[in-house]
Amino acid sequence: MKKIVAFVVRHGETNLNKNNDFRGDLDVDINAEGQKQAEQLVPFFANRQFSGAYGSSRKRVQQTLQPLLDEKGMKLKPLKSLDSLDTGEFAGKPKDEENLKELKWYREHPEETIPGGEKVANFRSRVDAKLMQLIHSSDDSNSTNA
């Protein structure tokens, strides 16, 4: 049986993370701490080889992976279907008790659309479908080369 290993890396810190605000669909840069975190990926993955690098279309993801991609001589394949949940009107707002409670309601009612955003069910569906496609395409491409 062939073994497929996937590494999931969360983007480096942004000012919205630091302030404990929702990011959602906002396309924000990583901050200085996020850049340090990105650079730490290089020694962490020094002894690993990758067949591909995929991520969302957000610049915070590209900026986080760039030092590692440069070291490995790779390019990120940005996929819009891996973008984070579009939190709509919550984006940029603080993760205070009231906002967290309201967003929790949408997670518990995934067929309801977040105001100005998307349904949690749609988010889950698009991410799950893309991940399964990537896993199966990796499986197919390696089995035909064996």
Secondary structure, DSSP 8 states (H G I E B T S, - for coil): -------------BHHHHTTB--TT----B-HHHHHHHHHHHHHTTT---S--EE-S-HHHHHHHHHHHHHHT---EE-GGG-----GGGTTSB--HHHHHHHHHHHHSTTSB-TTS-BHHHHHHHHHHHHHHHHHHHHHHHHHH-
